[in-house]
Amino acid sequence: MASCLFFRILARMEDKRKPTQRRDAQMNLAEILVYTDIRQLHQIANHYGCECNPHSKNDLITSLLSSLRHRLTISQEVTNLSKDETHFMLLLFLDKRTVMSLEDLLAKAGIALDGAKEQKQAEARRFVTQAMKRGWIYPIRSKAVGQYQIPLDIREPYLQAWLEKWRQEHHILELQSIDAYRDEGTALCDDIMQFLQFLQQEPVPLTAEGGMYKRHQQQLFQFLFVKEEPLLPQKWRFGYGLHFDLYPDRFSLLYDFCYYNKWIEESGGKVGLSEAGRERLEQQYEDSLYHDLIRFWIRLYKKPIPNLPMLVQLIPMLVSGGWVQQSTLTQTLLNWVKEFYYDDSFQVLTNRVCKMMVHLGLLRVGQDQEGNWLYSATYASQTWLRKYNGFAETTILLGDRNG
């Protein structure tokens, strides 16, 4: 089938001396190889040890098509990757964009690498060059220089090969099942409406620090799906939103989302419902509200957690078959999570990523008889989230309350 596709593409090109590659097209490997420079084809063939006529582009492409997508070839390639190379591969293939700039690729390599800045720059370029030799990325032949394309049909095989290797290494052959768990679904959206209705009654006074008084928080929290407690005095609490220092994790996200959408107004020492907030209350629930909330969280937390777009895609993939212990996830994921001031890498992963994914209905959480925390994927994380690409989102920086 692949060879037939290649020759059909080649036939369409016979009358074109200098074919220009479609920059915005989503192309499979067979299509991309036709446009690929013969020097890169030789490099890929040498990397995989393909036996073919090096002077025939047709022979090179036919040989590469059978080798590059072969399951054993992909499995061996994944096995031979270093920790940093594996990180780069996941950053590349979990990103759903099929066209990336050289700057995008170098940025991914920089995230995957540790070390001094000068060392990272040289090593990042080596990662990009090596990705070309592996047949993961291909320069686009067009007037725009520095654009690279990822074949549509190699992304999933590489991810599945890595997932299979991960499950074997951690002996996850029969995934656990439990009886009691928590699935918050879209409850955070319901609580947004509860908060707006609470403010609809009358504006709530704010303290000198800018937060609602504890008694008003307690009155509100009793109506919410998740019963949080007002914060105790803390010296270090910042970085995850404008009101993160004033409110507990879940409500802080809820409050910032309403504030960002201008559904609430802070003025005159009070917080009240805006005209836009009244209009929001009159509208029926739609899935777009839920999706916008997830996007907002990723954009808000992306600055303190640069790897968040990758983690949001990777974690549901790891727990897609059933329940997986938190300790098993941390063994793998802590390598790719950096500390953030007062939060060590474990706290960032468990409190800022996994716990918030539970609040957003992207993970279910439960405990086994030994008291171990376990996670499992939800419907939302296996449907809408698989199509969503957080890598393309820009970071949200909310303004300073104190001016």
Steps between C-alpha positions, in 0.01 A plus 500: 500500500775746597697429182189550286435834670858607438482425128164680467656808658804469276280477192328828586839668519639389163413827327641717781871572492510669842207380711407731786390327817166598651591685819159469666432144394485208739703238321586136557852362486462373143407847377773680692779268384431593138590862577794418726854587396698191400772587751253465786372176349858368505542608863178325603594186305844492666345549845270201458745290296271474198637293211409669174645668191633834636490658152127435450260729685212265416688207654593708807141605564361150451754359745442775756122459486528136597757568771389825666150379584595145594394424857829334593701793360298750704521285815878472473536872433295586811700255712831658393395857591663672797287661771533845341440362149185327625383828650560678170314228309195533728505880470513462121236231448251606770489842333226465238644759264632345180708806404750661737769765469863442585444721804216270614724195469795663678267611780380141547858375504588770755218387730618139470860585586666589827829684538661833421345731242792475258503122525122484451511707181753272332332184625154626396620539141640148514159372613333666200763360260459154652121524462552559127725193477237295679237610250286684757516846341552625144581849368215639292593597147346844467591867504469504879833388644529314828168314493488128578228241456417193708336210312149428623542124506815464715382696805263239646723192438786664692275601789349153522845337487617717789177430695541125452862520619393707804230249597744210475766679707247577775330160474165656414363199316177467695387846604333537838132563559343655811148541633503855644633801314427867427414633156423873509399522134379852419424588863738797482275654234199450727688671783576797275125552473463456877764769556335743259161439662659562842626839380166573334342529845730787600866606462739341750745720697873443455779513754793741473693219325225475237334172596152418625469474877520144633137495616383585147730234355357242740144600410579459130708181526215306664306529171789380280556143379844480661507632856826692540611690808618862505877531499702521817766774504786397269827676431561359151206453265515648150551420133181312409260785440411849613300392808698187585641662815149572630296187430539119501615333176170410335311816592799714401478360146122551496533859623778587253298352211202719588726802548674440166165479320385821675201325656594652837625846594723609787441865592437711805630229733243249377461227238172482314331362192565693177255549213690232306459272802123553502490410131705186573248394766217521248676270253458123490797274569702407191810284469689804373500639857667182627755500219579870553559431869753225420675727250511778759663272760767383257578855389508624862722218634721472191750762619590333833471153341651519145442127446127524581373454139698176477392375843133570432516275194735239644337425837158397357686284249685321781181433698273433201466127567397512865629611840870582543665584830624854555840361603533329161423824317746699708783255427476602135364852499715661770790486254310755289366731772704782650454655843334841520622716787320362809364193316738209448456289185281244683264773622485656154407166344249382760341829617530731198453245222329176609272653766394781267434247220264322743324831574468559124353156436805377305595233756315285750664438838458221752678298767571130531476298822858592593420870472696559179369774272405387150397683183296403197398677181157658447280527193606862448871413504447224244284702260524881487843519665654261245409750226605809695853638474621694803843547342353767271346700785653828615567572867254710699654761729230659715571853623623594845215571743713755679568698183 
